[in-house]
Amino acid sequence: MNGILYFSATGNSLYIAKKLQSTIGGVIRYIPKYVGDGGEFERLYIVTPIYSYGIPIHVAELLPRLDKTKEITVIQNYGGMACGADRLMYVYALRSGLNIKSVYKLKMPENYTLTFTVPKFYLNRALKKADRRIDAVVDCIIKGESRIPEKCGTKERIYLKNRSNWHLIGKRFSVADDCTRCGKCVSLCPAANISLSDGGIIFGDSCVACLGCYHRCPQKAIRYNNKKKRDRYVNPNIDENDIGKDL
């Protein structure tokens, strides 16, 4: 049985994982909740977004503990620029001693929108092209092709610097008066960085920069640096309630 391990905050990676599952079969496991090493699966597939030219913390922590004998294929997605993130992923897999077969990358709608707004036409264009891009990757996987990223310069130094500061993002979040204290942000945070205390929302200092709380607040009440922005993003092709679940 295939194991498809994914990390997703707004649904892009989950959508890719479900498309892959519909073709090759297997089960989908949410990385922050997954405690295994992949040994129970015949093949492993990792579906992850690109963060700051690198990988999310939960994915970085997953790699060293994975079964070294299992064949692994990675699908990365990005909204802005990849800048060698696929090569860096391959390097990190090798450093962990993994049997890495392929690393693919494909463009999806941008969701890191704390300080800017993505035009709707750009989001719609990315969504319109997403299926074709995903299908092309899945077709390569079905054919058994090996896709090793070419040697190139990566942004590892920038990635590591940015990653060391991700925890600060949580401290820059606050909630507006229209927050209903529903607790959704608390339950969906993969880092347990948000709590409900004395009727208020408290953001800790272990944020992993996924922005799930920001984009998925029902009231759009979460603010960054106290700026009121109403635009949010959740992949419209998935059931939002499935994000963070095993399927």
matplotlib code that plots the C-alpha trace (Angstrom):
import matplotlib.pyplot as plt

x = [0.0, 1.2, 1.6, 0.9, 2.2, 1.2, 1.4, -1.2, -2.7, -4.9, -5.6, -3.1, -1.0, -4.1, -5.6, -2.5, -2.4, -6.0, -5.4, -2.5, -4.5, -7.3, -4.8, -2.2, -4.4, -3.1, -3.8, -3.2, -1.6, -1.3, 2.4, 2.0, -0.1, 1.9, 4.2, 5.4, 8.5, 6.8, 7.8, 4.2, 4.0, 5.4, 6.2, 6.2, 5.0, 5.5, 3.4, 4.5, 4.4, 7.7, 8.3, 10.9, 12.7, 12.8, 10.4, 8.0, 9.4, 7.1, 8.4, 12.0, 11.5, 9.9, 12.7, 15.4, 13.0, 11.7, 12.5, 15.8, 14.8, 11.5, 11.4, 10.4, 8.9, 8.3, 5.9, 6.4, 4.2, 4.8, 3.0, 5.8, 9.3, 10.9, 14.6, 16.1, 13.8, 13.5, 17.2, 17.4, 14.7, 16.7, 19.9, 18.1, 16.7, 20.2, 21.6, 18.9, 20.1, 16.7, 16.1, 14.9, 13.7, 12.1, 11.4, 8.8, 7.6, 4.6, 2.9, -0.2, -2.1, -0.1, -1.2, 1.6, -0.3, 0.3, 1.7, 0.2, -2.9, -2.9, -5.2, -8.1, -7.3, -3.9, -5.4, -8.0, -5.4, -3.2, -6.2, -7.2, -3.8, -3.3, -5.0, -2.9, 0.2, -0.7, -1.8, 1.6, 3.4, 1.1, 1.6, 5.4, 4.9, 2.7, 5.3, 8.0, 10.1, 12.9, 13.1, 16.3, 16.7, 19.7, 22.5, 21.9, 22.4, 19.8, 18.6, 19.5, 21.1, 18.0, 15.7, 17.4, 17.5, 13.8, 12.9, 14.7, 12.4, 9.1, 8.2, 7.9, 5.0, 2.7, 3.5, 2.5, -1.0, -3.9, -7.7, -10.2, -13.4, -15.4, -13.6, -16.3, -13.9, -15.0, -11.7, -11.2, -7.7, -6.8, -7.9, -6.2, -2.8, -0.2, 2.2, -0.3, 0.7, -2.8, -4.8, -8.1, -7.6, -10.1, -12.2, -9.3, -7.1, -3.4, -0.7, 2.5, 6.1, 6.2, 4.5, 5.6, 4.3, 1.7, -1.0, -3.8, -5.3, -5.1, -6.7, -9.3, -10.8, -14.5, -14.8, -11.5, -10.8, -7.1, -4.8, -1.1, 0.7, -2.8, -3.6, -7.1, -7.0, -10.1, -8.6, -8.1, -7.4, -8.5, -8.3, -11.9, -11.5, -11.3, -13.5, -11.8, -12.8, -10.5, -7.4, -5.4, -7.1, -6.0, -7.9]
y = [0.0, 3.5, 6.1, 9.7, 12.0, 15.6, 19.0, 21.6, 24.7, 26.0, 22.9, 23.1, 20.2, 18.2, 18.7, 17.3, 14.4, 13.5, 13.7, 11.4, 9.0, 8.8, 7.5, 5.3, 4.4, 4.2, 6.2, 9.9, 10.9, 14.4, 14.9, 16.8, 13.9, 11.1, 9.3, 6.4, 6.0, 4.9, 1.3, 0.1, 1.3, -0.1, 3.3, 6.8, 10.0, 13.4, 16.3, 19.6, 23.3, 25.3, 27.8, 30.5, 28.4, 25.4, 23.1, 23.5, 22.6, 19.6, 18.2, 18.9, 17.0, 14.1, 13.3, 12.0, 9.5, 7.9, 4.3, 4.4, 1.5, 2.9, 4.5, 8.1, 10.6, 14.2, 16.7, 20.3, 23.2, 26.9, 30.2, 32.6, 31.4, 28.1, 29.1, 25.7, 24.5, 21.1, 20.7, 21.6, 19.1, 16.4, 17.4, 17.2, 13.8, 12.6, 14.0, 11.9, 8.8, 8.4, 6.4, 9.4, 8.6, 11.9, 15.4, 17.3, 20.9, 22.6, 26.0, 26.5, 29.6, 31.9, 32.0, 33.8, 37.1, 38.7, 41.9, 41.9, 41.0, 38.5, 39.6, 37.3, 36.8, 35.5, 33.0, 31.9, 31.4, 29.3, 27.2, 26.8, 25.4, 23.3, 20.2, 20.0, 20.5, 17.9, 15.4, 15.8, 15.0, 12.0, 10.7, 10.7, 8.8, 6.2, 5.7, 5.1, 8.0, 9.2, 13.0, 14.2, 18.0, 19.3, 20.7, 24.4, 27.2, 27.0, 29.6, 27.5, 30.3, 32.5, 29.6, 28.9, 32.5, 33.0, 29.7, 30.9, 33.8, 32.1, 31.8, 35.6, 35.6, 34.3, 37.3, 39.6, 38.1, 39.6, 39.3, 42.0, 42.7, 40.5, 37.4, 35.0, 32.9, 29.9, 28.1, 27.0, 28.6, 26.7, 23.3, 23.6, 25.0, 22.2, 23.7, 24.1, 27.7, 29.2, 29.0, 30.3, 31.9, 33.9, 34.4, 35.7, 34.2, 33.9, 33.4, 31.8, 31.9, 28.6, 29.6, 27.6, 30.2, 28.0, 30.8, 28.3, 30.3, 33.5, 32.2, 29.9, 32.1, 32.1, 35.8, 36.9, 38.3, 37.5, 40.4, 40.6, 43.6, 44.9, 45.5, 44.9, 42.7, 40.8, 38.7, 35.1, 31.8, 28.2, 25.9, 25.8, 22.3, 20.5, 20.3, 22.6, 20.3, 17.6, 19.7, 18.2, 14.8, 11.4, 10.1]
z = [0.0, -0.8, 1.9, 1.0, 3.7, 3.4, 5.0, 4.2, 5.8, 3.1, 1.0, -1.9, -0.8, 0.2, -3.2, -4.8, -2.4, -3.1, -6.9, -6.4, -4.2, -6.8, -9.3, -7.4, -4.4, -0.9, 2.3, 3.1, 6.4, 7.9, 8.8, 12.1, 13.4, 11.9, 14.4, 12.2, 10.0, 6.8, 7.3, 7.0, 3.4, 0.1, -1.2, 0.3, -1.3, 0.4, -0.7, 0.8, 0.1, -0.4, 2.5, 2.0, -0.7, 1.7, 3.5, 6.5, 9.9, 10.3, 7.0, 8.0, 11.3, 9.4, 7.0, 9.5, 11.0, 7.8, 6.9, 4.9, 2.7, 1.3, -2.1, -1.7, -4.2, -3.2, -4.8, -3.8, -4.6, -4.5, -5.2, -5.8, -6.6, -6.0, -6.4, -6.2, -3.4, -5.1, -5.2, -1.5, -0.7, -2.5, -0.6, 2.7, 1.8, 1.0, 4.2, 6.1, 4.2, 2.4, -0.8, -2.7, -6.2, -7.5, -6.5, -8.5, -8.1, -9.5, -9.2, -7.2, -5.9, -3.6, 0.0, 1.9, 1.7, 5.0, 3.5, 0.0, -1.9, -4.8, -7.6, -8.1, -11.7, -10.7, -8.3, -10.8, -13.5, -11.1, -10.2, -13.8, -14.7, -11.5, -12.7, -15.8, -13.8, -11.2, -13.9, -15.6, -12.4, -11.6, -15.2, -14.6, -11.4, -13.0, -15.7, -13.0, -14.1, -11.9, -11.5, -9.8, -9.7, -11.5, -9.4, -8.9, -6.4, -3.6, -1.1, 1.9, 3.8, 3.3, 4.1, 7.4, 8.4, 7.7, 9.4, 12.5, 12.6, 11.8, 15.5, 15.6, 13.3, 16.0, 18.2, 15.4, 15.2, 17.0, 16.8, 16.0, 17.9, 15.6, 16.8, 18.2, 20.2, 18.3, 18.9, 15.3, 15.1, 18.3, 17.0, 13.5, 14.6, 13.8, 16.4, 19.3, 19.3, 19.9, 23.0, 24.4, 27.8, 29.8, 26.7, 24.6, 21.9, 22.8, 20.2, 21.5, 20.2, 18.3, 15.1, 12.0, 9.5, 7.9, 8.1, 8.5, 11.3, 9.4, 6.2, 7.8, 10.5, 9.8, 10.7, 9.1, 12.5, 12.7, 11.9, 11.2, 12.6, 13.4, 9.7, 8.5, 5.4, 4.3, 1.5, 2.5, 0.6, 0.9, -2.1, -3.4, -4.8, -1.4, 1.6, 4.1, 7.0, 5.5, 5.9, 8.7, 8.5, 7.5, 4.5]

ax = plt.figure().add_subplot(projection="3d")
ax.plot(x, y, z, "-o")
ax.set_aspect("equal")
plt.show()
